[in-house]
Amino acid sequence: MSVHSSPIDKVAANDDILTQILIKLPVKSLLRFKSVSKHWLSLIVNPHFARCRNPNSSFVSGLFLYSSKRCRNPELNFIPLQNNENPSDDGDDAYLAPLTTIPSLSGKEIFSSCHGLLCCSSYSNLEGDYQLRYHILNPTTKQSKSLPQPRDGHRGLNLVFDPSRSPHYKVVCVWRVDCDDLVLSVDSDQNKLYYQIEIYSSETGSWRACAEPFTANRNSQFHSGVYWNGAINWFNTFGDSLYFNMEDERVRTIPMPPIPHGDWKGRPFGYYGESNDHLHFVEIYNPRIQFDVYEIERDYSGCFVKYHVDLGSVGAAFPQMMQRLSWNPMYYSFALLSLVREKKDDDSFMVLYIPGKILRYNLGDKSFEKICDVGAEHCDGNGMIEDSFMYFWFHSFQYIESAGIGGALTISGSQDHLHLIEMYHPPSTQFNVYESERDRSKWFVKYRIDLGSVADEFPEMIPNRIIPKHLNFYIFVILPFVRGETTDGESSFVVIVRRCGTVLRIRV
C-alpha cells in the first residue's frame, strides 16, 4: 500500500521551496520559527539564506534621529524613507508614523551605526554603582548585548559590522595615551597627541590592544568614525583625515581638498557618512545654498566631486530655509541629514532638514518632496533662528534591516569543525553546541551542555537579583570551543565567570 504525502509535507521536505517561503517573512517571525525544528534552524542561520533574503545589505529603510536642542534628554525619533518600513515594537505590520518615539531604544543613546546594528550607551545601576554601559543593539530584532567596559576616558567607540564578510562585529576604541608612559620621539607639533587603539570582538567577547601608539591632530573626530572599505574612517576639522585598516591594523591619512584662503581656520563639515559602499563628505564655506558632495577614492589616493547640488529651488518653495542662524549668521537654515546611494545613481537622494520640515531631495532629477513636518524653530525679532539648530547629520543614524546578533553567544572553529552556540531569554545554564555540516547544508546538535554544577561551585555566575531583560544572559562568557585531536572525550571549551574573573576549562 502506498503512502501519499500531503502537500504540506511535500513543501516541508523541499528545502528550496521552504527557503523561498521563509525569506519572505518578517525578521521577528523568523526568530520565532527558528525554534520550530532543528531543520528550520539550520535553514534560517545559513549564510546563504541571509544573502537570499537580503541581497542588498546596505538598503536604508529609515533614519533614527535625535533632536539636538539643548536639553538633557533629547528625543529619539524614526523617519521611514522606503515604503514606510520600520522597526516598530507594535507588530510586524504596524505603521510607524514619522517622528514616533522608539520604545525599544528608551534610555539608550546611539552614537554609532553600521549595517543594521547600533552601538548605544545607557546608565545602569549595578550594585549601587551608577555606571555608563555600552551595548550593541539590533533594532530589527530588538535584541541587544552589553559590552565589557572599555577603557575609561576613551575618545570614541566605533562599530564595525559587515555581514557579507563575517557574522561577527567589532568595536574600535580610541583613547589618548599619556606621553610619560611612552618611550617615543617627541613630536614638535603641539597640535598632535598620542593615541592608542583597542578592539572588542564579538567572536572572543573581550577587548585587546592593537597596533603601536600613533599621533594625530587634536581635532581628529574619533567619536564620529564611519566604517567603509574595510576600515574605520575619521574626519578632521583641520588638515588630512585618518583611517584605521581593520586587516593590518595600521592608521593612515586620507588626503583632503585644500582649505580656501581667507579667514577659514578649519573645515566646516556639513556631512560625513557612508551609503551603499561609498563614503561621502560635504564642506560648506560661506553662506551658500550651492555645494559639492565629495566621494573618497577607494584606494585613499584622494577624493572627487560626485554631485553638484543647488538648493535654490528648495529655498524658493520654502522661504524659511533662507533664514540666517543667529548663532552663526554665515549659514542658511538647512542641514543635510543623510545621503542615500541607490543601485541606479539617478535614484540616489539626500535627506534635508529645513525649519519645520524634513525633505527628500533627489540627486538625479533635482526634484524634492516633503517627508514629514517637524516642530518649528524659534526665531528672534530679526527673523534669525535662535539657540541651536534642531537637527544635524551627526545626530542621524541609518536604519538597515538586519538579522545580526540573533541569540548567538559564540561561533568558533576548532580542528576543522565549525561550532555555534545560541542562548535566548530567559537566561539558562543549559545550551546546545551545534556543528555545521561540511557542505554547509545544515547545523546539528553535537553536544548538550549543562553548567548547573559549575554554577553551584561559582554562584557568581547567577546574580542574586532579577536580571534586566535586555541583558539576556547570566554572567559568564564562553570563549572558543576546542575539539580534541583524537576523541570527542578530549573536547573542551573555556568559560570566564565575569564577576569574579575566574577562568575555567570545561570538558564535554
Beta strands, then each sheet from edge to edge (+ up, - down):
strand 1: 62-66
strand 2: 76-80
strand 3: 100-101
strand 4: 109-114
strand 5: 117-126
strand 6: 129-138
strand 7: 143-146
strand 8: 154-161
strand 9: 169-176
strand 10: 192-201
strand 11: 206-217
strand 12: 226-228
strand 13: 231-234
strand 14: 241-245
strand 15: 251-254
strand 16: 269-275
strand 17: 278-283
strand 18: 290-296
strand 19: 303-310
strand 20: 324-325
strand 21: 328-332
strand 22: 335-340
strand 23: 349-354
strand 24: 357-362
strand 25: 368-373
strand 26: 396-399
strand 27: 408-414
strand 28: 417-422
strand 29: 430-436
strand 30: 443-450
strand 31: 476-482
strand 32: 492-497
strand 33: 502-507
sheet 1: 3+ 2- 1+ 26-
sheet 2: 4+ 5- 6+ 7-
sheet 3: 8+ 9- 10+ 11-
sheet 4: 12+ 13- 14+ 15-
sheet 5: 16+ 17- 18+ 19-
sheet 6: 20+ 21-
sheet 7: 22+ 23- 24+ 25-
sheet 8: 27+ 28- 29+ 30-
sheet 9: 31+ 32- 33+
end
